[in-house]
Amino acid sequence: MITLLFVGKTGFRPWRSETILNQGESFYCINPHEMTALLGKRPVDVIFCEEENIQFNPRDIFSALEKNEIWKDIPVFLVTSGMTPEKRIRALEMGAADCLDEQMATRELNALVQPHILRKKRIDGLRSAYAELIRRTTTDAATGLHTWDYLETALKEKAKNMEGLLGSFLVIRPDHLGSISETLGPQAAERTVVGIGKFLSQLSRKDDLICRLDSQAFGFFLPGLNVQQAYVIAERIRKRISGQPLSNPVTVSIGISGPSKLDPANPKRMVDEAYVALKAVSKKGVDRCEIFYPGNEDLKRRIVHLSLEKRGTSTDVPPSASVS
């Protein structure tokens, strides 16, 4: 089934629409503005535009279609009375698929139109297949979250637009996942990871970016937040997950980093530094958050443990730490 769109003066209908093979629906509009409004609501397979006695330049049809990548593939036929070679050449030069006489016989009409419609259908199929391929390669099948490859590309684009990454990055890893796998089996460990991934999706803000970094860890980019603010979010996540009725009770440890002083536009370095902070957690225990802090003038990597409980403070924001 195909969908037709006729553009021209009121009542423009050069042929009975059912004469076009496998015709499904027909729509009508009187100018390019109405055309783009309709195309924004429903897909169209072919457009027939009146060439004469209209209040707009037919070239405006093609200019409007050029603004949308999908619309570019819709074949447009100019319809005229009294076909001449000059009219056909002019239509082709504008970008039309062809120029048709409004008195054209049905058989000739179908012979000219159908190849263009079939080509449009093939392009639509290829576009859908490509979109599905991209979805599969950029989405983790188990959790539905993006993969690191996707997130890295998105962060590089953000860095390019902002001349650096403005925000903080969390690496979130379930504690004792190896023990769960050994005692309850790998499937139980994977169910635990999947449960955490879905819970993180519910916690995220509109502009946050989440991905599955590897088999055991998640990445969480918090745009516009410094590491102290990110620490508040990380603590909230840690406490919320520990209280969730997942398939297996679990806690998480979280490494936190901000834009790298060495390379502020490089998301991979930000992730590496969050992993360094996460490694510090494993040396001191589990179920806690750590912030990565660079060193002094030589930018030597050092980790400062910020535990609100040990500091005896009621605030959720860790104070600035000095390293000796």
C-alpha positions as CSV (number, residue, x, y, z in Angstrom):
1,M,0.0,0.0,0.0
2,I,1.2,3.5,-0.8
3,T,0.3,6.9,0.5
4,L,-0.1,9.8,-2.0
5,L,0.1,13.5,-1.4
6,F,-1.4,16.0,-3.9
7,V,-0.1,19.6,-3.6
8,G,-2.0,22.3,-5.6
9,K,-5.1,24.5,-5.7
10,T,-8.2,23.3,-3.9
11,G,-9.7,20.4,-5.8
12,F,-6.5,19.4,-7.5
13,R,-6.9,15.8,-8.5
14,P,-5.6,14.9,-11.9
15,W,-6.5,11.2,-11.8
16,R,-8.7,8.9,-9.7
17,S,-6.2,8.1,-6.9
18,E,-7.2,4.4,-7.0
19,T,-5.8,4.1,-10.5
20,I,-2.3,4.1,-8.9
21,L,-1.5,0.5,-8.0
22,N,-1.8,-0.5,-4.4
23,Q,-2.9,3.0,-3.3
24,G,-3.7,3.2,0.3
25,E,-4.5,6.8,1.4
26,S,-4.5,10.2,-0.4
27,F,-3.9,13.6,1.2
28,Y,-4.3,17.1,-0.2
29,C,-2.7,20.5,0.6
30,I,-2.5,23.8,-1.1
31,N,1.1,25.0,-0.4
32,P,4.6,23.8,0.8
33,H,3.8,25.0,4.4
34,E,0.8,22.7,4.6
35,M,2.9,19.9,3.0
36,T,5.7,20.1,5.6
37,A,3.1,20.1,8.4
38,L,1.5,16.9,7.0
39,L,4.9,15.2,6.4
40,G,5.7,15.9,10.1
41,K,2.7,13.8,11.1
42,R,2.7,10.8,8.7
43,P,4.9,9.2,6.1
44,V,4.2,9.8,2.4
45,D,5.4,7.6,-0.5
46,V,4.9,10.0,-3.5
47,I,4.0,13.6,-4.1
48,F,2.2,15.1,-7.1
49,C,2.5,18.8,-7.4
50,E,0.5,21.0,-9.7
51,E,2.7,23.1,-11.9
52,E,0.3,25.7,-13.1
53,N,-2.3,28.1,-11.6
54,I,-0.8,27.9,-8.1
55,Q,0.2,30.6,-5.6
56,F,3.7,29.3,-5.0
57,N,6.8,28.4,-7.0
58,P,7.2,24.7,-7.5
59,R,10.8,25.0,-6.5
60,D,9.6,25.7,-3.0
61,I,8.5,22.1,-2.7
62,F,12.0,20.8,-3.3
63,S,13.5,23.4,-1.0
64,A,11.2,22.3,1.8
65,L,12.0,18.6,1.2
66,E,15.7,19.3,1.4
67,K,15.4,20.3,5.0
68,N,14.7,16.8,6.2
69,E,16.9,13.8,5.4
70,I,14.0,11.4,5.1
71,W,11.8,13.7,3.0
72,K,14.6,14.0,0.4
73,D,13.8,10.5,-0.8
74,I,10.2,11.1,-1.6
75,P,9.7,11.2,-5.4
76,V,7.9,14.4,-6.6
77,F,6.1,14.5,-9.9
78,L,5.1,17.8,-11.4
79,V,1.6,17.6,-13.1
80,T,0.8,19.8,-16.1
81,S,-1.7,20.2,-18.9
82,G,-0.3,20.0,-22.3
83,M,3.0,18.2,-21.8
84,T,5.9,19.5,-23.8
85,P,9.6,18.5,-23.8
86,E,10.5,21.9,-22.4
87,K,8.2,21.4,-19.4
88,R,9.7,18.0,-18.7
89,I,13.3,19.3,-18.9
90,R,12.3,22.2,-16.5
91,A,10.8,19.7,-14.1
92,L,13.8,17.4,-14.1
93,E,16.1,20.4,-13.6
94,M,14.2,21.4,-10.5
95,G,14.7,17.9,-9.0
96,A,11.4,16.2,-10.0
97,A,11.2,12.5,-10.7
98,D,9.3,13.4,-13.8
99,C,6.7,15.6,-15.3
100,L,3.3,14.1,-16.0
101,D,0.3,15.1,-18.1
102,E,-2.9,15.3,-16.2
103,Q,-4.6,13.5,-19.0
104,M,-2.1,10.7,-19.0
105,A,-3.5,7.2,-19.4
106,T,-3.6,5.0,-16.3
107,R,-1.2,2.4,-17.6
108,E,1.4,4.9,-18.6
109,L,1.0,6.7,-15.3
110,N,1.7,3.5,-13.3
111,A,4.6,2.5,-15.5
112,L,6.3,5.9,-14.8
113,V,5.4,6.2,-11.1
114,Q,5.9,2.7,-9.7
115,P,9.7,2.3,-10.2
116,H,10.2,5.5,-8.1
117,I,7.9,4.3,-5.4
118,L,9.7,0.9,-5.2
119,R,13.0,2.7,-5.0
120,K,11.6,4.8,-2.1
121,K,10.5,1.6,-0.3
122,R,13.9,0.1,-0.7
123,I,15.6,3.2,0.7
124,D,13.1,3.1,3.7
125,G,14.0,-0.5,4.3
126,L,17.7,0.2,4.2
127,R,17.3,3.1,6.6
128,S,15.3,1.0,9.0
129,A,17.9,-1.8,8.9
130,Y,20.7,0.7,9.4
131,A,18.9,2.2,12.4
132,E,18.4,-1.2,13.9
133,L,22.1,-2.0,13.4
134,I,23.1,1.2,15.1
135,R,20.8,0.4,18.0
136,R,22.2,-3.0,18.5
137,T,25.8,-1.8,18.4
138,T,25.2,1.1,20.7
139,T,22.9,-0.6,23.2
140,D,23.6,-3.2,25.8
141,A,21.0,-6.0,25.1
142,A,20.7,-7.1,28.7
143,T,20.1,-3.7,30.4
144,G,18.9,-1.5,27.5
145,L,21.6,1.1,28.4
146,H,24.0,2.6,25.9
147,T,27.4,1.0,25.4
148,W,30.6,2.8,26.2
149,D,31.3,3.3,22.5
150,Y,28.1,5.3,22.2
151,L,28.7,7.3,25.4
152,E,32.3,8.1,24.4
153,T,31.1,9.5,21.1
154,A,28.4,11.6,22.8
155,L,30.9,13.0,25.3
156,K,33.4,13.9,22.6
157,E,30.6,15.8,20.9
158,K,29.8,17.6,24.1
159,A,33.4,18.4,24.7
160,K,33.8,19.8,21.2
161,N,30.8,22.1,21.6
162,M,31.8,23.3,25.1
163,E,35.6,23.3,24.6
164,G,35.9,20.7,27.4
165,L,33.7,18.4,29.4
166,L,31.7,20.3,32.0
167,G,30.4,17.7,34.5
168,S,31.5,14.7,36.5
169,F,31.7,11.0,35.9
170,L,30.7,8.1,38.1
171,V,31.9,4.5,37.7
172,I,29.4,2.3,39.6
173,R,30.3,-1.3,40.4
174,P,28.3,-3.9,42.5
175,D,30.2,-5.2,45.5
176,H,30.9,-8.9,45.9
177,L,29.6,-9.8,42.4
178,G,32.2,-12.5,42.1
179,S,30.9,-14.1,45.3
180,I,27.3,-14.0,43.9
181,S,28.5,-15.7,40.8
182,E,30.3,-18.4,42.7
183,T,27.5,-19.2,45.1
184,L,24.4,-18.6,43.0
185,G,25.8,-18.9,39.5
186,P,26.7,-16.5,36.7
187,Q,23.0,-15.9,35.7
188,A,22.3,-14.7,39.2
189,A,25.2,-12.2,39.0
190,E,24.0,-11.0,35.6
191,R,20.4,-10.5,37.0
192,T,21.9,-8.4,39.7
193,V,23.7,-6.3,37.2
194,V,20.6,-5.9,35.0
195,G,18.6,-4.9,38.0
196,I,21.0,-2.2,39.0
197,G,21.2,-0.9,35.4
198,K,17.4,-0.6,35.2
199,F,17.3,1.2,38.6
200,L,20.0,3.6,37.5
201,S,17.8,4.5,34.5
202,Q,15.0,5.4,36.8
203,L,17.3,7.6,38.9
204,S,18.8,9.5,36.0
205,R,17.9,13.1,35.1
206,K,16.9,14.1,31.6
207,D,20.4,15.2,30.5
208,D,22.4,12.5,32.3
209,L,24.1,9.9,30.2
210,I,24.4,6.3,31.4
211,C,26.1,3.3,29.9
212,R,27.3,-0.2,30.7
213,L,31.1,0.1,30.8
214,D,31.8,-3.6,31.0
215,S,30.3,-6.8,32.5
216,Q,30.5,-5.4,36.0
217,A,30.4,-1.6,35.9
218,F,28.3,1.3,34.8
219,G,29.2,4.7,33.7
220,F,27.2,7.8,34.7
221,F,27.9,11.2,33.3
222,L,26.4,14.1,35.3
223,P,26.6,17.3,33.1
224,G,27.1,20.6,34.9
225,L,28.0,19.1,38.3
226,N,31.4,19.4,40.0
227,V,32.8,16.5,41.9
228,Q,31.4,17.7,45.3
229,Q,27.9,17.9,43.8
230,A,28.5,14.5,42.1
231,Y,29.5,13.1,45.4
232,V,26.0,14.0,46.8
233,I,24.4,12.2,43.8
234,A,26.7,9.2,44.2
235,E,25.9,8.8,47.9
236,R,22.2,9.0,47.1
237,I,22.6,6.3,44.5
238,R,24.7,4.1,46.8
239,K,22.1,4.3,49.6
240,R,19.1,3.8,47.3
241,I,20.6,0.7,45.7
242,S,21.4,-0.9,49.0
243,G,17.8,-0.6,50.0
244,Q,16.4,-2.0,46.7
245,P,14.6,-5.4,46.6
246,L,16.8,-6.7,43.8
247,S,17.0,-10.5,43.1
248,N,20.1,-10.6,45.3
249,P,20.7,-7.9,48.0
250,V,23.7,-5.9,46.9
251,T,25.7,-2.8,47.6
252,V,27.7,-0.7,45.2
253,S,31.0,1.2,45.3
254,I,31.4,4.4,43.2
255,G,34.4,6.2,41.8
256,I,34.0,9.9,41.0
257,S,36.0,12.1,38.7
258,G,35.7,15.5,37.1
259,P,37.2,16.8,33.8
260,S,40.9,15.8,33.7
261,K,43.4,18.6,34.3
262,L,45.7,16.9,31.7
263,D,43.1,16.6,29.0
264,P,39.7,18.2,29.8
265,A,38.2,17.2,26.4
266,N,39.1,13.5,26.7
267,P,36.2,11.4,28.2
268,K,38.4,8.3,28.3
269,R,40.8,10.0,30.8
270,M,37.8,11.1,32.9
271,V,36.7,7.5,33.0
272,D,40.2,6.2,33.8
273,E,40.4,8.6,36.8
274,A,37.0,7.5,38.1
275,Y,38.3,3.9,37.9
276,V,41.4,4.9,39.9
277,A,39.0,6.3,42.6
278,L,37.0,3.1,42.4
279,K,40.2,1.1,43.0
280,A,40.9,3.0,46.1
281,V,37.5,1.9,47.4
282,S,38.5,-1.8,47.1
283,K,41.6,-1.1,49.2
284,K,39.5,0.4,52.0
285,G,36.3,-1.6,51.9
286,V,33.0,-1.7,50.0
287,D,29.8,0.2,49.9
288,R,31.4,3.7,49.7
289,C,32.2,6.5,47.3
290,E,35.6,8.0,46.4
291,I,36.6,11.1,44.5
292,F,39.7,11.3,42.3
293,Y,41.9,14.3,43.0
294,P,45.0,15.0,40.9
295,G,48.2,15.8,42.8
296,N,50.2,19.0,43.0
297,E,52.2,20.8,40.3
298,D,53.3,17.5,38.7
299,L,49.7,16.2,38.6
300,K,50.7,13.0,40.3
301,R,47.6,10.9,40.8
302,R,46.4,10.7,44.4
303,I,43.2,9.6,46.0
304,V,41.6,11.4,48.9
305,H,39.1,9.4,50.9
306,L,36.1,11.5,51.8
307,S,34.0,9.7,54.4
308,L,31.2,11.8,55.9
309,E,30.7,9.3,58.7
310,K,34.4,9.5,59.8
311,R,34.5,13.2,59.6
312,G,31.4,13.5,61.8
313,T,29.7,16.0,59.6
314,S,26.0,16.1,58.7
315,T,26.5,17.7,55.3
316,D,26.3,15.5,52.2
317,V,28.9,17.6,50.4
318,P,32.5,16.5,51.1
319,P,34.8,19.4,52.1
320,S,37.8,20.2,50.1
321,A,40.7,18.0,50.9
322,S,44.3,18.9,51.0
323,V,47.0,16.3,50.3
324,S,50.3,16.2,52.0
